[in-house]
Amino acid sequence: MKKIFFVSLMVMLSTISLAKDLRWKNFNDGIAEAKKSGKKVLVDVYTDWCTWCKKMDEVTYSDKNIKTYLEKNYVLIKLNAEGNENISYAGQKISPAQFAQQMGIDGYPATLFLDGRGEPITVLPGYSEPKMFIHVLSFIGENQYKTKKFDQYLTEKGVK
């Protein structure tokens, strides 16, 4: 029984640590890096009390395919919407809550996508399973959003 508990604990801890293996930046550093690299930005907007935010870390951001795609194609930012430190955006110093409100975010988790200049592309509200999230990442990462709707993109990929 102790062995089963120990193995279960090790599996759970390794799953949680996978999301932490991603190189998350604070907001200001992430935007600066994106402007230098030209990579798109994924902003994980969360709160400490949000159960679905934790699931996003434990399941979606811990998925091997998600991690690989993110590391290659995006600058990653974690932003606590209830955090105390001000961020710089569009020439303003604002709170994370003000920024989230400006981006139209009113629930958590929310995944905000920005272009390499820090301009908003779209917001994906709520929790997303890895199986679908990988398609969202590639749709935006490969600039498909500029020429087609997401439904059309999924149909072309044969996703139902």
C-alpha positions in Angstrom: 0.0 0.0 0.0 2.8 2.4 0.9 4.5 1.6 -2.4 1.3 2.4 -4.4 1.0 5.7 -2.5 4.6 6.6 -3.1 4.4 5.8 -6.9 1.1 7.9 -7.1 2.8 10.8 -5.3 5.8 10.7 -7.6 3.6 10.6 -10.7 1.6 13.6 -9.5 4.7 15.6 -8.5 6.4 14.9 -11.9 3.2 16.0 -13.7 3.0 19.3 -11.8 6.7 20.0 -12.3 6.4 19.6 -16.1 4.3 22.8 -16.3 7.0 24.5 -14.2 9.6 23.4 -16.7 8.2 25.9 -19.2 10.2 29.1 -19.2 7.5 31.6 -18.0 8.5 35.2 -17.8 7.0 38.1 -16.0 5.0 40.5 -18.1 7.5 43.2 -18.8 10.4 40.9 -19.5 8.2 38.7 -21.8 7.0 41.7 -23.9 10.6 42.9 -24.2 11.8 39.4 -25.3 8.9 39.2 -27.9 9.8 42.6 -29.4 13.4 41.4 -29.8 12.6 37.9 -31.1 9.4 38.6 -33.1 7.8 35.6 -31.5 4.1 35.7 -30.5 3.3 35.9 -26.9 1.0 33.6 -24.8 -0.1 35.2 -21.6 -1.6 32.8 -19.1 -3.9 35.0 -17.0 -4.7 33.3 -13.8 -5.6 33.8 -10.1 -4.3 31.9 -7.1 -7.7 30.6 -6.1 -8.7 29.4 -9.6 -9.1 25.6 -9.7 -9.3 25.5 -13.5 -6.1 27.6 -13.7 -4.3 24.9 -11.7 -5.7 22.2 -14.0 -4.4 24.2 -17.0 -0.9 23.9 -15.4 -1.2 20.3 -14.4 -2.8 18.9 -17.6 -2.5 21.3 -20.5 0.8 23.0 -20.0 2.3 19.8 -18.8 1.5 18.0 -22.0 4.7 17.1 -23.9 3.4 18.2 -27.3 2.1 21.5 -25.9 5.4 22.2 -24.1 7.4 21.5 -27.3 5.3 23.7 -29.4 5.2 26.6 -26.9 9.0 26.6 -26.3 9.6 26.8 -30.1 7.0 29.3 -31.1 6.0 31.6 -28.2 7.3 33.8 -25.5 5.4 32.7 -22.3 4.1 35.0 -19.7 2.3 34.1 -16.5 0.1 37.0 -15.2 -1.7 36.9 -11.9 -4.7 39.1 -12.5 -4.8 39.9 -8.8 -1.1 40.5 -8.5 0.3 43.7 -6.9 3.1 44.7 -9.3 2.3 47.1 -12.0 3.1 46.3 -15.6 4.0 48.5 -18.5 1.7 48.2 -21.5 1.0 50.7 -24.4 2.9 53.5 -22.6 1.0 53.0 -19.3 1.9 51.6 -15.9 -1.2 49.6 -14.9 -2.2 46.8 -12.5 -2.7 43.3 -13.9 -6.4 43.6 -13.1 -6.6 46.8 -15.3 -4.7 45.1 -18.1 -7.0 42.0 -18.0 -10.0 44.3 -18.1 -8.6 46.2 -21.1 -8.1 42.9 -22.9 -11.8 41.9 -22.2 -10.9 39.2 -19.7 -13.5 38.7 -17.1 -12.9 35.1 -16.0 -10.1 32.7 -15.3 -8.1 31.1 -16.7 -7.8 33.1 -19.8 -5.2 32.7 -22.5 -4.3 35.9 -24.2 -2.3 35.8 -27.5 -0.3 38.8 -28.5 1.8 39.4 -31.7 5.5 40.0 -31.5 4.9 43.8 -31.0 2.6 43.1 -28.0 -0.6 43.8 -29.8 -3.6 41.6 -29.0 -4.6 38.8 -31.4 -7.3 37.1 -29.3 -8.3 35.7 -26.0 -9.2 32.1 -25.3 -11.4 32.1 -22.2 -11.5 29.1 -19.8 -9.8 25.8 -19.5 -8.7 24.0 -22.7 -7.8 20.3 -23.1 -4.4 19.6 -24.7 -6.0 17.8 -27.6 -7.7 21.1 -28.7 -5.2 23.6 -27.3 -2.5 22.3 -29.6 -4.7 23.3 -32.6 -5.3 26.8 -31.1 -1.5 27.2 -30.7 -0.8 26.2 -34.3 -3.7 28.2 -35.7 -2.3 31.4 -34.1 1.4 30.4 -34.2 1.3 29.7 -38.0 -0.7 32.9 -38.7 -3.7 30.9 -40.0 -6.0 33.3 -38.0 -5.2 36.0 -40.6 -6.8 34.2 -43.5 -9.5 31.8 -42.1 -11.8 31.1 -39.2 -10.8 28.5 -36.6 -13.7 26.1 -37.6 -12.4 26.1 -41.2 -8.8 25.5 -40.0 -10.0 22.5 -37.9 -12.0 21.1 -40.9 -8.9 21.3 -43.1 -6.9 19.5 -40.4 -9.6 16.8 -40.2 -10.4 17.6 -36.6 -13.9 17.0 -35.4 
